[in-house]
């Protein structure tokens, strides 16, 4: 267990960049520090299932990207990307289609620097340091202009990104700003934490033991579905990540329907 003195010295858990490093640890990556592993330990004390959820979400992302490639998509814009390692979009897409092009976007300069290092030598993948609350900055970036032809189908991915936006930040407008310029035949993929009794218990428990917990917005499945308004939401709809087009069976041994991360994919027609 981390001591109170050590807790005071740890990075702020309210920083999405810090949360991305914790996720990298849970995904057995190498782009994190001991402080992030210690924070991850705090999370697990209060919610032991969180690493499983993150891994289930990453497996779902792989299935989603492979499906998109099978539908002819060769362009991907991943928003709020975190660390682009351990079966992230470019690895999965380019294994299935070597000509696939991927642009990652995150506002954290440290993640951007690591992203540039991890993608070095990959001419079909790039990392942009920009805030998704400023969509024009993303669309005007040289990397996006070089790799993405908006006249062709493109997949925009928001994987565990929208929980970091409050309703006051108008996430619907943000989503619309990225979907609007896309050609017909493009796709929007989203994953999102939902409200749940176990997560409701997690917040006060973490607060009592370690201090203020991360500030995120949980949204129910019907609210998540609203982000796909105007698009053709594909089967099976907005569902728990283990149940989103599983390869053979749900990738959870027990109660996959209770996973607190839901996902959906929609097509622009």
N, C-alpha and C positions, 0 to 999 in steps of 0.2 A: 504494500500500500504506500502511496506517495504521502510524505509528511506535509503538515501545514506550511512549513517553511519552503519546501520544494514547490508546493502548489502556487505560492505567491510568485515564484520565479518562472512559471510556465507561461507560454504565449497565450494571448486572449483567444478563448474558444469562439468568440463572436466574429472572428475574421474568417471569411470563406476560404482564404488561402490556407489558413491553418487547418480548417476542416478538410481541405483537399489533401493535405499531407497525411492526416490521420487515415483518410480513405486509402491512400497509397500504401500505408503500413498494413491495413487490413487486407489489401489485395496482394500482399507479399512483394510490393515494390521496394525500391532502394532509394527513392528521392524524398527522404524525410529524415528528421533528426531524432535523437533520443527523447527530446522534449515532446515530440509528437507521439511517440510510442507511449510515453507516460500519460499524456492526455487521453490517448485511446484506452489506456487501462482504466482511467476514471470513468469513461463512458461505459465500458463493459461491466464495471462493478454495478452500475445502475441499470443497464439494459444489455444483458449478455448476448442478445440476439442481433445487435446492430451489425457486427462484422458479417454475419450470415446474410443479412439483408443487402449489404453493399455488394457482396459476392454474387448473390442472386441477381441483383440489378445489372452487374457487369456481364453475366451470362446472357441475360435478356438483351442487353445492348448488342452482343455478338450476333444473336439470332436476328435482331432487327436489321442490323447492317447487312447480314448475308441475304435476308429477304429482299432488301432494297437493291442489292447488286443483282439478284435474280430477276428483278423487274426492270433492269436496264439502267439503273441509276449509277452514275460514275462521279458525281460531285456531292461533297458533304461539307456542311458548315456546322461545326459543333460549338455551341455557345456555353460559356461557363465550364470550360473543359477540364480544369485541374491539371494533373500530371498526365501527359499523353503516353502512358506506359502500361504494360501488363494487359494486352488484348484490347487496347483502345481502338478507336474507329479506324485509323490508318492501317494498323496491323491486320485487322479483320478484312477490311475492304480490299486492300491491295493483295492479300493472299488469294482472295476470290477473283479479283480483277486487277492485275498489275497496273493498268492505266487509270485506276481510280484516283481522284484528287480530293484532298482533305485540307480544310482550313480550320484550325482551332482558334478559339477566342477566349481570353480571360483578362480581367483587369489587373490582376496581381503581377507586378513586375518580376517577382521572384519566380513564379510559375512560368512566366513568359521566358525568362532566361533559361530555366531548365528545359522548357519545351524546345527552344532553339537548339540546345545541345543534343537532346534526344532525337531530334529530327534531322540533324546535320547529315548532309549527303543524300537526303530524300527529296528529289526535285519536285515530287508530286504531293508534298505535304508542307504546310507552313503554320506558324503560330503568330497570332496578332495580339498585341497588348492593347485592349480597348474595352470600354464599358458598354455592355449590351443596352444600357439605358440611353446610349447615344448611337442608335442604329446607323445613322449616316456616316459616322466615323468608321464603322465596320465596313460598310459597302464601299467607301472610298479608299480603303487601305490598298496599297500596291499588291499585297499578297492575295487579297480577294480578287482583285482585277486580273491578276496573272493566272490564277488557277480556276476560277469559276466563271463559266459562261452562262449568264442568267437567261439566255434564250433556250438553254437545255435544261432538262429536269435536274433538280437539286434537292437534296434532303437536308432540312434544317433540324438539328437535334438539340433538345433542351433536357438533358439527363440530370435530374436532381438539381436543376438550376432555379426554377421558378419559386421553390420554397424560400429562397433568399430575397424575394421581392414581396413587399407588403402590398395590400390592396391600394394604399395611397400612392404607390409608385405606378399604378395602372398597368399591371402585367399584360392585360388584354391588348392594350395599345402597343406594347413592346412586341408581343407575338405577331400582331398584325403588321408591324413595320418590317418584320423579317419575312413574313409569308407573302405580303403584297407584291414585291418585285419578282417573285418566282414565276417561272413558266408553268403552263399546264402540264400535268404529269409529275409535278414535284410533290414532296412529302414533308410532313411535320411529325416528328417523334418527340414524345414527352414522357418523362417519369417524374413521380412526385410522391412525397410522403403524405399520408392521409391521417386524420385524427383517429385515435385508437386509445382504449383504456390503458393499455400498457405504456404507451407514450405519455398519456396524461399523468401517470404515476411517476414517469421518469424525470420530468421537469422539476417537481418539488423535491424529489429525492436527491437529484444532482445538486440543486441549490442548497439543500441542508448540508451536504457532505463537502462540496467543493467550491461553492460560490455561484455566481450568475451563470446559467446555462446558455447555450447558443440561442440566438434569436432567429427563429424561422417561422414561416407561415405554413401551417398544415391546412390542406384543403380536401374536402370530401370528393369522391369520384365524380359526382354530378357537376361539381364546380370545375374539376379538371377537364371534363368533357366540353365545357363551354369554351375552352381555349381552341377547340377544333371547329368552332362555329363557321359555317360556310364551306367546310371541307367534307370530304367523304370519309367518315371514320370507318376504318377497316375492322373486320372481325379479328379477335373476339371483343372489340370495344376497349373500354378502360377497365383493366383487370389487374389483379396482383401480379407482380413481375414473374413469379414462377409459372403462371398460367398464360402468359402471353406467348402464343405459338410455340409451346414446348416441343423439342425435337422428337421425343418419344413419349415421355411422361413428364408431369410437373417435376422441376428440379429441386423439390423439397421432399424429404422423407415423410414429414407429417404436417398436416394442416396448411398446405400451400395457399389456400384461399384466405388465410389470416395474415398473410404478409402485408406489412404496413406501407409498402411502396407499390403504387399502381403505375401502369404504363399504357400508352395507346399510340397508334400510328394512323395518320389520315392522309388522304391524297387530294391534291388540288386539281379539279377537273375544269 
